[in-house]
Amino acid sequence: MTFDLVLVGFGNVARRFVGLLHEQRRRLSHDYDVTLRIVGIATRRHGQLFSAGGLDARQFAARVAAGGLIDTGGPAESTHSGPAKAGHYSASPAKAGHYSSSAAFIGDVADRCAAAARQRRLIVVETTTLDIRRGEPAIGHVRASLASGAHVVTANKGPAAFAYRSLALAAERAGRRFLFEGAVMDGIPVFNLVRDTLPGVRVTGFRGVVNSTTNYMLTAMEEGRSYQTALAEMQARGIAEADPSLDVDGWDAAAKTSALANVLLDANVTPQSIAREGIAPETAERARAATGAGRRLKLVVRGSRSAPPGVGLEELPADDLLASLEHQQNALILQTDLLGEFAIVQRGGDLTQTAYALLSDILAIARETTGARATRRSPMPARRGRSR
Ligand SMILES: NC(=O)c1ccc[n+]([C@@H]2O[C@H](COP(=O)([O-])OP(=O)(O)OC[C@H]3O[C@@H](n4cnc5c(N)ncnc54)[C@H](OP(=O)(O)O)[C@@H]3O)[C@@H](O)[C@H]2O)c1
């Protein structure tokens, strides 16, 4: 079955996702009977593009990565079924494809892909920049997608951190999926692990280290490097958020904590309502003192059904799993009623893992839509001698 994808946001994650789809296309077709076709791309400043017949998204990814636009100001075209020409719009209304917002773009694309939307084959892939004060524009994009009959998958923390309850309800009412595996620990299973693999298990709490930049900086400061040097290393490697205060002031960890609490613990919190601590230049001395005492200073996120969630610096004993995390490593410990405590550890993260999170959400939707067809085919068992 073919699914039509609309990419809202076309930055690092979305462009790696485009590459991953290309690399995995044969496996998706052979193992899952799924073809994923990109029909729309919307950005904030780099233009918008639609073609009902599918876009050569890799071409546009290369162009944007090189500093170009997907919008070169070409004339508007009416809907056509072939691949779009570079820089030309094909789904735009009379105004040459400039929509007042990406939400309007989503609505228009869904109208033009009405059959795919009706047949549950239209999926919006949301990867825009997070506004940590409000969770927008992603929340609006999720709402617009569901209202248009599209499923929506996102790597953005905003929707689950700020508006999980209302968006989950909107998805249920629309009969569509709202999935966000990439919001915490990239593609390492967290939300889908609990949702799909642990039926009947109730998560009662969690604790973890979920921000790579601050864990790297704490490790580097233990090793004697300064706060500024450690931050510069993370920025040079493209790991720190564009605005480093999102990482070092604990906002990224707070947004992840909020998403975890809302989804796993049925809380109704936002990053603003979470007690939050970050790291600062003077943290270096504290980190080194903790190491000297055989302990490790970590930025720990916590949540439970009986206490409000929070983010704070904690000195952990050496035998605590979280104390063993070096550099960019992350881990999440889940406390449950039936399985006790268990941990998920991420040894290293990169864009491929985030892109895979989007793909895993899409395959979950494909499985639901197509039933058994989109379930991984297992090899046929070798024939053995007839049993008696
Ligand atoms: N990078 C990672 O490793 C990682 C890991 C996990 C989760 N995430 C999350 O994934 C999301 C994307 O990350 P990224 O690294 O790809 O960010 P990025 O490179 O900064 O790209 C953000 C994209 O969003 C677009 N955008 C912003 N506002 C928009 C709007 N209103 N409508 C349409 N497009 C809009 C931007 O368009 P313009 O360029 O035209 O402004 C750009 O294409 C973020 O929420 C991030 O927190 C990232």
The ligand as an SDF file (V2000), in Angstrom:
LIG
                    3D

 48 52  0  0  0  0  0  0  0  0999 V2000
   18.3040   17.3150   15.5830 N   0  0  0  0  0  0  0  0  0  0  0  0
   18.1010   16.2800   16.3970 C   0  0  0  0  0  0  0  0  0  0  0  0
   19.0000   15.4680   16.6190 O   0  0  0  0  0  0  0  0  0  0  0  0
   16.7510   16.0750   17.0470 C   0  0  0  0  0  0  0  0  0  0  0  0
   16.5480   14.9570   17.8530 C   0  0  0  0  0  0  0  0  0  0  0  0
   15.2700   14.7300   18.4080 C   0  0  0  0  0  0  0  0  0  0  0  0
   14.2690   15.6570   18.1790 C   0  0  0  0  0  0  0  0  0  0  0  0
   14.5040   16.7670   17.4130 N   0  0  0  0  0  0  0  0  0  0  0  0
   13.4190   17.7140   17.1830 C   0  0  0  0  0  0  0  0  0  0  0  0
   13.0370   17.6310   15.8060 O   0  0  0  0  0  0  0  0  0  0  0  0
   12.6340   18.9200   15.3490 C   0  0  0  0  0  0  0  0  0  0  0  0
   13.4480   19.2950   14.1100 C   0  0  0  0  0  0  0  0  0  0  0  0
   14.8190   19.3490   14.4450 O   0  0  0  0  0  0  0  0  0  0  0  0
   15.8830   19.7820   13.3370 P   0  0  0  0  0  0  0  0  0  0  0  0
   17.2160   19.5260   13.9290 O   0  0  0  0  0  0  0  0  0  0  0  0
   15.5390   19.1880   12.0240 O   0  0  0  0  0  0  0  0  0  0  0  0
   15.6100   21.3700   13.2730 O   0  0  0  0  0  0  0  0  0  0  0  0
   16.0820   22.3950   12.1530 P   0  0  0  0  0  0  0  0  0  0  0  0
   17.2050   21.8380   11.3570 O   0  0  0  0  0  0  0  0  0  0  0  0
   16.2410   23.7070   12.8140 O   0  0  0  0  0  0  0  0  0  0  0  0
   14.8150   22.4800   11.1510 O   0  0  0  0  0  0  0  0  0  0  0  0
   13.5950   23.0160   11.5540 C   0  0  0  0  0  0  0  0  0  0  0  0
   12.7110   23.0970   10.3240 C   0  0  0  0  0  0  0  0  0  0  0  0
   11.4300   23.5950   10.7450 O   0  0  0  0  0  0  0  0  0  0  0  0
   11.0050   24.5590    9.7820 C   0  0  0  0  0  0  0  0  0  0  0  0
    9.9720   25.3830   10.3710 N   0  0  0  0  0  0  0  0  0  0  0  0
   10.0220   26.1750   11.4550 C   0  0  0  0  0  0  0  0  0  0  0  0
    8.8130   26.7650   11.6630 N   0  0  0  0  0  0  0  0  0  0  0  0
    8.0040   26.3070   10.6900 C   0  0  0  0  0  0  0  0  0  0  0  0
    6.6530   26.5370   10.3220 C   0  0  0  0  0  0  0  0  0  0  0  0
    5.8720   27.3490   11.0390 N   0  0  0  0  0  0  0  0  0  0  0  0
    6.1370   25.8980    9.2530 N   0  0  0  0  0  0  0  0  0  0  0  0
    6.9200   25.0630    8.4990 C   0  0  0  0  0  0  0  0  0  0  0  0
    8.2080   24.8130    8.7800 N   0  0  0  0  0  0  0  0  0  0  0  0
    8.7400   25.4320    9.8540 C   0  0  0  0  0  0  0  0  0  0  0  0
   12.2800   25.2680    9.3800 C   0  0  0  0  0  0  0  0  0  0  0  0
   12.0800   25.9820    8.1700 O   0  0  0  0  0  0  0  0  0  0  0  0
   13.1150   27.1500    7.7480 P   0  0  0  0  0  0  0  0  0  0  0  0
   14.4800   26.5100    7.6990 O   0  0  0  0  0  0  0  0  0  0  0  0
   12.6400   27.5760    6.4150 O   0  0  0  0  0  0  0  0  0  0  0  0
   13.0270   28.1960    8.8080 O   0  0  0  0  0  0  0  0  0  0  0  0
   13.2080   24.0540    9.2320 C   0  0  0  0  0  0  0  0  0  0  0  0
   12.9920   23.4560    7.9660 O   0  0  0  0  0  0  0  0  0  0  0  0
   12.7990   19.8750   16.5230 C   0  0  0  0  0  0  0  0  0  0  0  0
   11.5750   20.0370   17.1720 O   0  0  0  0  0  0  0  0  0  0  0  0
   13.8090   19.1650   17.4220 C   0  0  0  0  0  0  0  0  0  0  0  0
   13.6820   19.5160   18.7760 O   0  0  0  0  0  0  0  0  0  0  0  0
   15.7210   16.9850   16.8340 C   0  0  0  0  0  0  0  0  0  0  0  0
  1  2  1  0
  2  3  2  0
  2  4  1  0
  4  5  1  0
  4 48  2  0
  5  6  2  0
  6  7  1  0
  7  8  2  0
  8  9  1  0
  8 48  1  0
  9 10  1  0
  9 46  1  0
 10 11  1  0
 11 12  1  0
 11 44  1  0
 12 13  1  0
 13 14  1  0
 14 15  2  0
 14 16  1  0
 14 17  1  0
 17 18  1  0
 18 19  2  0
 18 20  1  0
 18 21  1  0
 21 22  1  0
 22 23  1  0
 23 24  1  0
 23 42  1  0
 24 25  1  0
 25 26  1  0
 25 36  1  0
 26 27  1  0
 26 35  1  0
 27 28  2  0
 28 29  1  0
 29 30  1  0
 29 35  2  0
 30 31  1  0
 30 32  2  0
 32 33  1  0
 33 34  2  0
 34 35  1  0
 36 37  1  0
 36 42  1  0
 37 38  1  0
 38 39  2  0
 38 40  1  0
 38 41  1  0
 42 43  1  0
 44 45  1  0
 44 46  1  0
 46 47  1  0
M  CHG  2   8   1  16  -1
M  END
$$$$
